[in-house]
Amino acid sequence: MTHRQGHRVAVVALLVVVLPASACVTYPRDWDRKEQGSDPYEDSNRAVFGFNEGMDEYLLEPLSEGWEFVTWQGLRRSVDKFFINLGFPRRFLTNLGQGQIGNVGSELGRFVLNTTVGLVGFFDPATHIGMELYDEDFGQMFGRWGVSPGPYWVLPVLGPSNPRDTTGLVFDLLVDPRTLASLTPVFTLAWTSVVQNVNRRALLDQDLESARESALDFYIFMRDAYTQRRQALINNEVVGGEFASPGSVPADLYDVDFDDEPDPKD
Amino acid sequence: MLSLLFSGLRSSCASSRLLVPVLLLAFAPQASAAPASEADQAAARRAVDGTVEDVLSVLRNGDLVLAQKRDRIENIAYERFDFEVISKLVLARNWRRMSVQQRADFETEFKRHLSVTYGDSLDRYSDEEVAVTDTRPENNGDVTVRSRILGRGDPIAVDYRLRGRKGRWYVIDVIIEGVSLLSNFRSQTQEVIRAEGPDGLIQMLREKNDARSGSADEAAQAAGS
């Protein structure tokens, strides 16, 4: 996943509020005993999700259409690469924190090469010579360390997350060059994230559209995909040599003999 | 919510991901047993190989208009996916609570749903290559076949899970970058059944399919004329 920092949209101030809250949050008693994908905050999550969808419709989508009009595909890809390159300190530290020393070296090489030959990251010569991107973040690192995600929740503007990943996100932002190098980190992160996400939105417009159109319940679609995807990334099953196996699916997913199971309660 | 699409799917190249849905549509044949043997794995792999070839040759055929491509790929999919098993796995425990008629209706609409959804993205295909790379036996006799879609952006990992039935291998799940579509569909249908009941689910699928296949046909006609 190259785009972890994709959802570091503007509202850093929000995180200042969210982080302390996530540290002392009380989970509903049975959240961990429920099936995968259980969602104790579903009602408020759906409300926030609706808000985010509205933001996309009335703000992000129009902006990205305008951006698409004044740019071309190659430029948009380059802008995306530029922001990916900025994620270097995060990837460096979190690969290190998971003991993936080979990846750490590769990341270091990538950063040097792409920042210089690749013109501050707008081009990606490193990939062409076989230095792969190992996109890790603090949420994944915590997961690798055995920290459980906690209940699924949807953050305003930032989208699907959980206490573990939200905490990770704060660390991600703290080591972001934009935070480190700017005198006004909140402001800098805010406006650059808008550019980053408008650009990404333009690249993914059709995918998003078709996902929305096909989903029976887009909220559930996103919740399930997010949960599975994060777990697969933590297992490192996606990048590298492993199978892209589902990270977290019901134990009986492939079992057609559900006749001996008790009736669902509802 | 955008963040999943931003962060969740790995490719920075949107177009190369478009092939995923297209390839989601197809697969086939040979032996079957309890724990998958080497021969089973080879057979499952051949099924995936053959299907990928068939799909790509349809996509690359410049003589076909969009609607024809969609039809052909749909046919490949119907042959290579075990929709009966897929429907049952998607519905899981709800399956038992549904009548024979409801089950059949669901299967019909679900097939249409998949075909409409993935037919949509056909015209976005742009010369991606597919590499079938590896196989893995599963505990219950299934075989997972691993592939990668290579386009202009990052490669995309796509796994196909196949199950043998009557000497042939059929796809029962597609796992894209770690996300099982079967599991995703199950989550969604469970939610809809909880809220609307089985008939509500079937109705919802039918309405969606009617609306979308209508617009797809118009688009195809416009493109074809």
Interface residues (C-beta under 8 A of the other chain):
Chain A: M1 T2 H3 R4 Q5 G6 H7 V9 G37 F49 N52 E53 D56 L60 R77 D80 K81 I84 L133 D135 V154 L158 G159 P160 S161 N197 R200 R201 L203 L204 D205 Q206 D207 L208 S210 A211 E213 S214 A215 L216 D217 F218 I220 F221 M222 R223 D224 A225 Y226 Q228 R229 Q231 A232 L233 E237 V238 V239 F243 A244 S245 P246 G247 V249 P250 D252 L253 Y254 D255 V256 F258 D259 E261 D263 P264 D266
Chain B: M1 L2 S3 L4 L5 F6 S7 G8 L9 R10 S11 S12 C13 A14 R17 L18 P21 V85 K88 L89 A92 R93 N94 W95 R96 R97 H113 V116 T117 D120 S121 R124 D134 R136 E138 N140 D142 T144 R146 G153 D154 A157 V158 D159 R161 I172 D173 I175 I176 E177 G178 V179 S180 L182 S183 N184 R186 S187 Q188 T189 E191 V192 R194 L201 M204 L205 K208 R212
